[in-house]
Structure formats: structure tokens, C-alpha cells
Amino acid sequence: MAWETRADRVLVHDHRQEVTRAVQNEVTRAKRAEECPEPELLRLAADILQQVVQQGANGY
């Protein structure tokens, strides 16, 4: 993937960190609730994928 500016790379890096934290928080929350995290993680992954596809379509 070709990036046009350093600012673009920083935005993508920050977004990836945000997504990583969100997934980690979901796993921690699921473990504390003693429930199976897989369905929640699958829903979260589907939401993230949808965002990435939409951003790609918008030229992000």
C-alpha cells in the first residue's frame, strides 16, 4: 500500500493502535464476565472490517 504522506502513516498507525486496544479491552471484559469471548470478538472483527472497507472506498 503506497502512502502519500507521513501524516497518512501516522493516522493509520494511530487507528491500528486504537483497534488493538479495543480488542484487548473486549477480551479482558469477556474474561471478567466469565463468558466466551469468541462471538463478541467476531462481531468486533466484522465491524472493524466494515470500517476498513468503507475507508478504502472513500480513499482513506
For each residue, the residues with C-beta under 8 A, 3 or more apart:
1:
2:
3: 6 8 9 12
4: 8
5: 8 9
6: 3 9 10
7: 10 11
8: 3 4 5 11 12
9: 3 5 6 12 13
10: 6 7 13 14
11: 7 8 14 15
12: 3 8 9 15 16
13: 9 10 16 17
14: 10 11 17 18
15: 11 12 18 19
16: 12 13 19 20
17: 13 14 20 21
18: 14 15 21 22
19: 15 16 22 23 48
20: 16 17 23 24
21: 17 18 24 25
22: 18 19 25 26 44
23: 19 20 26 27 41 44
24: 20 21 27 28
25: 21 22 28 29
26: 22 23 29 30 37 40 41 44
27: 23 24 30 31 37 41
28: 24 25 31 32
29: 25 26 32 33
30: 26 27 33 35 36 37 40 41
31: 27 28 34 37
32: 28 29
33: 29 30
34: 31
35: 30 40
36: 30 39
37: 26 27 30 31 40 41
38: 41 42
39: 36 42 43
40: 26 30 35 37 43 44
41: 23 26 27 30 37 38 44 45
42: 38 39 45 46
43: 39 40 46 47
44: 22 23 26 40 41 47 48
45: 41 42 48 49
46: 42 43 49 50
47: 43 44 50 51
48: 19 44 45 51 52
49: 45 46 52 53
50: 46 47 53 54
51: 47 48 54 55
52: 48 49 55 56
53: 49 50 56 57
54: 50 51 57 58
55: 51 52 58 60
56: 52 53 59 60
57: 53 54
58: 54 55
59: 56
60: 55 56
